Amino acid sequence: MSRETRDALRDEGAIDLFREAADLDPDLLVTDFADPSVAETLGRTEVLITHWGCPQLTEQVLAAMPRLRAVVHAAGSVKHHVTAAVWERGIAVSSAAAANALPVAEYTLAAILLTGKRILESARAYRERHAAYPLLPYFAGHGNYRRVVGIVGASRTGRRVIELLQPYDFTVLVHDPYLDDAGAALLGARLVGLDELTRLSQVVSIHAPQLPDTHHMFDARRLALLSDGATLINTARGSLVDTDALITHLTSGRIHAVLDVTAPELLPPESPLFKLPNVLLTPHIAGSLGGELGRMADSAAAEITRYARGMPFAHSVEPQDLTRTA
């Protein structure tokens, strides 16, 4: 993992969890598998604990780790570092993606509730007027009662969001090509096509994986299906939305957006998204941060304990999973 990630884990006490589960040197950090100073240790390593910033586990890298039997990723997606060579060697892989899904779902729930009350606009109006204004006319059409929320992707995060929405008076729609009507009903949602979801929902929240088929799934045509005043929330990947087309719709003032991810990930300073009053833009913070790293560490430590006891991983990742997940 990166040094910054290791230091954050140490600050939150997560390293201690790993030490309880395994014979681990908390001061040993590998940021480059080619570093000769770690060659001897890697040669006898049975389990790798990985996190953000882990270099790729290529065939050449794995050749120097003949005893490696498992990769326990204390974060979400393993696509950045787990290569085909890992699967070919029969190395078991686990991920804390389920643990990371909860803070993303919590962020999404907060965004849905706050956008329903039009918090950005009302706070700005209050700040500018320094005085009372007529609430009922101003808030006409706002509010969360019987609002239609569309969830794009019944992923770990998408399912968590649907679960968190249950206590509220929302109508929840879901779109996922791998979900059927019965499965959607069990989640507490109604399965619809993506275009229908986009047309009917006052809030559309994206939780689909980044795949060739999902690139620009919200292009100019589909964004035009959003009803006037609708809000688009993206906590998945920036590439799922055509940024230029989205800016066009947002600049018109027709729709609103809550964006935790964008394409490019780091927007140019002149991007209109920084200044548009109908956009809440955050720097990819929906996932685990601060104390939330401990939840992922708990998950990883539990997986290491299961491995040590000869038990299968509770959150194993299989190669076929990566064709449909983040």
ABEGO torsion letter per residue (X at the ends): XBAAAAAAAAAAGAAAAAAAABBBBAABBBABAABAAAAAAAAABABBBBBBGBBBBBAAAAAABAABABBBBABBBAAAABBAAAAAAGBBBBBAAAAAAAAAAAAAAAAAAAAAAGAAAAAAAAAAAGBBBBAAAAABGBEABGBBBBBBEBBAAAAAAAAAAAABBBBBBBBBAABBAAAAAAAGBBBBBAAAAAAABABBBBABBBBAAABGABBAAAAAABBBGBBBBBABBAAABBAAAAAAAAAAGABBBBBABBOBABBBAABAAAABAABBBBBGAABBBEAAAAAAAAAAAAAAAAAAAGBBBABBBBAAAAAABX
